Amino acid sequence: MIRAADMATVLAGAALLGAMMASAPDYNSVFQPFPAHAAPGEAADGRLFDARFLGGRLARQVAFERYGTPIIRDSAALFLIADFEVSHVTASTRIAATWRGASGRDYAATGRVEGAPGGLEARWFQPGLTDRAFAVFELPADEVPGGRLVLTAPGVTILDSALHLPAPPLPGPQPLARIAP
């Protein structure tokens, strides 16, 4: 009788351990920022800042001036210029932007428009100020509809927030979009 009780205890422990292993999150999902989702046109609330997707433009080419020199960039894909507003900043911070396409793939902001006036790469957002910025992405055309803008603090974002902002309806691509302050 004691042997059956011991065997039942071992089997119950093994079943409990198996259930715990099956329900435990994997490493990649444990060390991710906390997502904060917003409805289209609404602001998402994060730990360091809030943000709202204002709109965007699609283009085959982008043009801007860097230190007085006109620059035109073209792409085999589409340029998406995503405009957003940042508010309720709690500490002086920078922001990193990613586009999560309809397929679930993430696209980093392109470095090909570095130095464009008002670009995100050199911006600091300050407490108490509401500010606007934009990020430029090079995307396949099928990744734009159903995609969303993801804003985080740059660097390690463990136990921080990631603001997921769905894209409002965007107009069709234009041949050339000018980026100006």
C-alpha positions in Angstrom: 0.0 0.0 0.0 2.8 2.4 0.8 4.5 1.6 -2.5 1.3 2.6 -4.4 1.1 5.8 -2.4 4.7 6.6 -3.2 4.1 5.8 -6.9 1.0 8.1 -7.0 3.0 10.9 -5.4 5.8 10.6 -8.0 3.3 10.5 -10.9 1.4 13.5 -9.5 4.6 15.4 -9.2 5.7 14.5 -12.7 2.3 15.6 -14.1 2.5 18.9 -12.2 6.1 19.5 -13.5 5.0 18.7 -17.0 2.1 21.1 -16.8 4.4 23.9 -15.4 6.9 23.3 -18.2 4.2 23.4 -20.9 2.7 26.7 -19.6 5.9 28.6 -18.8 6.8 31.3 -21.3 9.9 30.9 -23.3 13.0 33.1 -22.9 12.2 35.4 -25.8 8.7 36.3 -24.6 9.8 36.8 -21.0 12.4 39.5 -21.8 10.3 41.7 -24.1 8.9 45.1 -23.4 5.3 45.4 -22.2 3.1 46.2 -25.2 0.7 49.1 -25.0 -1.8 49.1 -27.8 -3.9 52.0 -29.0 -6.9 52.3 -31.3 -6.3 54.1 -34.6 -5.8 57.8 -34.0 -5.6 57.4 -30.2 -2.6 57.8 -28.0 -0.8 54.8 -26.3 0.4 55.3 -22.8 4.0 54.2 -22.0 6.3 54.4 -19.0 8.5 57.2 -20.4 6.2 58.8 -22.9 2.8 58.6 -24.7 2.5 58.7 -28.5 -0.1 59.0 -31.2 0.2 58.1 -34.9 -0.8 61.2 -36.8 -0.5 60.0 -40.4 1.9 59.0 -43.0 2.9 59.3 -46.6 4.0 56.7 -49.1 6.5 57.5 -51.9 8.9 55.9 -54.4 11.5 58.7 -53.7 12.2 61.1 -50.9 13.9 64.4 -51.2 15.4 66.6 -48.4 18.2 69.1 -47.8 21.2 68.2 -45.6 23.4 71.2 -44.8 22.1 73.0 -47.8 22.7 70.2 -50.3 19.6 68.7 -52.0 19.4 64.9 -51.6 17.1 62.5 -53.4 16.8 58.8 -52.4 14.9 56.2 -54.3 14.0 52.6 -53.5 12.8 49.4 -55.1 10.3 49.3 -52.3 8.2 52.1 -50.8 9.2 54.8 -48.4 6.8 55.3 -45.5 7.1 58.6 -43.7 5.3 58.0 -40.4 4.4 61.2 -38.5 3.7 60.9 -34.8 3.2 63.0 -31.7 5.0 62.4 -28.4 3.6 63.7 -25.1 3.7 63.2 -21.3 7.5 62.6 -21.4 8.7 61.8 -17.9 12.4 62.0 -18.5 14.6 63.4 -21.2 14.7 60.5 -23.7 15.3 59.4 -27.3 12.9 57.2 -29.2 13.5 54.2 -31.5 10.9 53.4 -34.2 10.1 50.1 -35.8 7.4 49.1 -38.3 5.7 45.8 -37.7 4.4 44.8 -41.1 1.2 42.8 -41.8 3.3 39.6 -41.9 4.6 40.2 -38.4 8.1 41.1 -39.5 9.8 44.1 -38.0 11.5 46.8 -40.1 13.9 49.3 -38.6 13.8 53.0 -39.6 16.0 53.5 -42.6 19.4 55.2 -42.3 19.3 56.4 -45.9 17.6 59.6 -44.9 19.9 60.4 -41.9 20.3 64.1 -41.5 16.9 65.0 -42.8 15.5 68.0 -40.9 13.4 66.8 -38.0 14.5 63.2 -38.3 14.1 60.9 -35.4 17.8 59.8 -35.1 19.0 63.0 -33.6 15.9 64.0 -31.6 15.6 64.3 -27.8 12.2 64.5 -26.2 11.9 66.6 -23.1 9.5 66.4 -20.1 6.5 68.7 -20.1 6.7 69.2 -23.9 4.5 67.8 -26.6 6.5 67.3 -29.8 6.1 65.9 -33.2 8.6 63.7 -35.1 8.7 61.3 -38.0 10.4 58.1 -38.9 11.1 56.8 -42.4 10.9 53.2 -43.4 11.6 51.3 -46.6 9.0 48.6 -46.9 7.6 46.2 -49.4 4.1 47.4 -50.5 2.3 44.4 -49.0 3.7 45.2 -45.5 2.1 48.7 -45.2 -1.6 47.8 -45.0 -2.3 46.2 -41.6 1.0 47.3 -40.2 1.7 49.3 -37.1 4.3 51.7 -35.7 6.2 50.5 -32.6 7.9 53.1 -30.5 10.3 52.2 -27.7 13.2 53.8 -25.8 16.4 52.9 -27.6 18.6 50.1 -26.2 17.6 47.4 -23.8 13.8 47.6 -23.3 13.4 44.8 -20.7 10.5 45.7 -18.3 9.9 48.9 -20.3 7.0 49.7 -22.6 6.6 49.4 -26.4 3.8 51.5 -27.9 2.0 49.8 -30.7 0.2 52.4 -32.9 -1.9 51.1 -35.8 -1.6 53.0 -39.1 -4.5 55.3 -40.0 -5.7 55.0 -43.6 -2.8 56.1 -45.8 -3.1 57.7 -49.3 -1.6 55.8 -52.3 2.1 56.2 -53.1 3.3 59.4 -54.7 6.3 59.6 -57.0 8.3 62.0 -54.7 7.8 63.1 -51.1 9.7 66.1 -49.8 10.9 66.1 -46.2 11.1 69.6 -44.8 11.1 71.0 -41.2 
